[in-house]
């Protein structure tokens, strides 16, 4: 970790109103899987129950950091930078025509095999939540518990379009502070020092300034017309409903009270479709539930895992 890492982490935790037992940085690890060099964070305490964390789109493994500070004394947390995000490599050219969700499903399978845990809890947010659902439906024998953060087969386009517009407007900016100013405007509910910490891990320097640590190259399906794209979304939603109904482990679905991605009704329908599902609404949180309100997120996840883990 870079010098001063724990200092900015401590400042972010204080700005978020957190009082973690200690400010401890995770360790960085890399592994070659599915044709890509993957980066992941390990928060230590390997003797504790294993919890693997999958971030959302445009985010990185560090998105879990504030919640991890509150949970690391009770669980062994491992957070993956998924393909094309953070410090993990980008999809090779010869895979760009393949379905990205299928590639990520295989990434998840290989990563969990690499970790070698007999049993674990898997928690995913948004994009990572869909990867969690798909993996869990196919490999129930590996999981003792599932956490899904602010995603379900039914989602609202409003929030997705807003986030995409923000990303496109900030593709490359001259200075880090320019990104911070835009982030403060887009997420006024988050403390500036918390946003500064998040951006430290989400941006990289390029000749023109700074840009996101994310692969935005065109992918298979992006050339579809509106009608074809709507049919594709419907087909994917149907498949995800089937996976939701197949989840065999106790599952907790988180919804941000102010989410523009997951409605209350859609969250309730998803939880009801699960064999052993429950739902919790986290106050003072938008789509990024675990970052907007890490204290309540960590408390609810801990209560759930304490109840269902063997």
N, C-alpha and C positions, 0 to 999 in steps of 0.2 A: 504494500500500500504506500501511496505517496506520503511524503513528510507533511505533517499537519492534518492528516486524514481525520484523526480522532478529534482534533480541535473543531473542524467544521461540522463533524457529526454531533459533537456536544452542543454547538451553537444551534444546529437544526433541531435537536431534541428539545432544547430549552424553548425555542421559538414555537414548537408544536405543543408546548405545555406538558412535556413528558418528564418523568423522574425515573429513568431506568436504574436498575441495581448498579450497573457499571456501564461505562462507555468502552466497548470492546469492538475492535474491527474484525471482520471475517478474514479468512485466508483465501487467496486466489488459487484456482486450479484450472488446468486445461486437459482436454482429452480429445483424441481423434475419433469421431463417430460419423457414420453415414456420409463420409466424404468431406467432412468439415471439421475444423479445429474449434471445439466448444470451450467456452469459459464458464466457470461457475464459482460460487462463493460457498464456503463451509464455515458455519458459525461455531463449530466446536461442540464439545460434550457428546461424543459419539456413543456413550453408554446410555443416553436417554432415547426415548422414542423418536424414530426418524420421521421428519416431515420435509417433503420435497415441494418447492415453490416454483410456479411457472407464471411469469409476468405477462402483462397485456401488450398489445401492439404499440409500437413506438416507445416502449419503456425498456428497462433493463433489469437485471437481477437486483440492482441496488434499490429498486422501487420498494422492496420489502424491508429496508434497513431499519426504519423507525419502529415498525412492529416487531422486527427481529430482536431489537434491544430489549423489548419487554417480554419476549418469549424464550430467549436462548437459555435461560437457567432451567427451563422445564422440558425443552425439546432439542433434539439435534436437527438444526435447520440447514437445508442445502438449497440454494437458489441458483437456477440455471439461466444464463443468457441464451435465449433461443435463437435459432438460425437468423442471420441478418440483423441481429440486434446486439447492442452493447459491444463487448470485446470478442464475441463469437464471429467466426468467418461468415462470409456471404455464400449464398447458394451458387454452386459451380454452374458455368454456362450450360453444360450438358444436362442439367436438371431443371433449367428454367421453364421448360415446357411441361413439366410434371405438376400435378396438383399440389399446391403448397401445404394444404391441410394434411394430405397423405404423407408428405415428407416430414412434417412436424410430428405426426403420430409415430412414425418410425424413429425419429430422433428421440422422442420421449421413451419409447421402448428400449432403445439401445442405451440411453443414459441411465435408466433404472437398472438395467442389466449390469452396466459398468459399476454402479454404486454397490451392488451385490447384497442389498438388504433383503432378507426373507420376506419381511412385511414392513409396510410404511403407510403413512398418510400422505395424500397428494392434494395440494391446494393450488388452484389456478384462477387467475383473474382475466376476464374478457377473452382475448385470444387464447391465453393460457388456460382459461376456464373451459373453452371448447376443446382444447387439446386434452385437458384432464378428463372431460366427459367421454371423449372418444377412446382414450386409453383405458379408463376404468371399465367401460362396457366390454372391452375385449380381454382384460386381464384382471378379473375380480380376485383371483387367487393371490395377488400381490398386495392388496390394499385392505387396511383395517378401517380407514375413514377417508372421506372425500370432502373437500371444501371448494365451493364454486362462488366466485366473486363477480356479481353484477353482470351476469350473462345467462341467456336461456335461448331456446329455439326461436322465441318471439322477441325481437328487439325493435327499438324505435329509431327511425332514420335521422331524426332531428339532431340528436346528440352526436351521431357518427359524422354527419355532414359538418357540424360545427368543429369537431376535432380535426377533420381532414382539412378544413379551410385554415385553421390555425397552423397546422403543419406546413401546408403549402406556402402560407404567407411568411413562414420563418425557415424556409429551406436552407438559406445561407445568409447570415448577417455579419456585419463587419466586426462587431465586438461582442464579447461575452455579456457585457452589461446591456447590450441591445436585446439579447435573448431574455435576460432577466426582466427588463421593462415590459416586454411583450407578455411574458408568463404572468407577471403580476396583474396585468390588465385582463388576461384571459381567466386567471384563477385568483380573484381577489379574496377568496375565502382562505387561502393558504398564506402562512406567514412568509415574508420575503426571504428570511434566512433558510427556511425549509426549502423553498423553491431554488435558492442558490445551491444548496447541497444537492438537490436532485439534478439540476442542470450540470453540475460538475461531473456527474457520471453519465450524463446523457448526450453530451456534446464532444466533438473532436475538432481540433484546429486543422484548417485547410488553407491553401494560399490566399483565398478571398476572405478569410475570417474564421467563422465557426459554422458547423453544420451538425445535424443529428447523427448519432451512431446507429444508423438504420439503412438497410438496403431498400431503396425505393424504385429499383428497376422494374420495368413492365413485366408482368407475369402472365402465365396462361389464363385465358378468360377475360383479360382486360379489354380485348377488342370486341366483346359481345355488344350487340344492340340492346336497347332497353327491354324489349320483349324477351329476348333470350336470357338476359341477365336476371329478370324477374323469375323466369322459369327455373334458372339455376339456383337462385336463393330459396325458392319454394322446395326444390328437391333436397337441398342441403338441410333446410329446417326439418323436413320430414325425417331425414336420416338421423338428425340430432334428437328428435323426439323418441325415435326408436332406441337410441343409446341412453337417453334419460330413463326410459322405462326399464332398461336392462341393468341399471346400476344396482349392485348387490350389497354394497357396504353402506353403513350409515352416512348420510350426506347432509351437509349444511350449506344452504344457499344464502349468501349475503346480498342484500340490496341497499344501495345508498339512498337515503330518504329523498335526496334532491337529484337523483339520477335522471338523465335525459336519454339513457340507453335502455334501461330495464324498468318497465312499468310495474306497479304493484300487482295488477291483475296477471301479467305475464309471469311474474315471479311466483305468485300463488299457484298458478296452473302447473308450472314446472315442478314445484315442490310436491304438489299433490300427485303428480305422475310418477314420482320416485317410489321405490319399494319401501325405503326407510328414510324419507326426506323430511326436512324441517327448514324453516326460513326465518331469518332475522333481518330487521331493518335497522341500519346504523344511522343515527342522527348526525346532522352536520357533515354529510358526506354526499358527494356526487358519484360519478362512475368510478373514480379512483378511491374506492372505499377505504382501503388499507392505508393510503397516504393522507387522505383528508382527515380521517379520524382514527389514527393508529391505536389510540388508547382503548376505545370501545371495540374496535375490530379485534385486537389482541385478547381482550377480556372474553369476548364471545367465542373466539376460536379456542381459547384455553378451556373454557367451560365445556364446550362440545367435546373436545378431545379427551378431557379428563373423564367424561361420562362414558365414551364409547370405546376408547382404546383398552385392549386387554391388560 
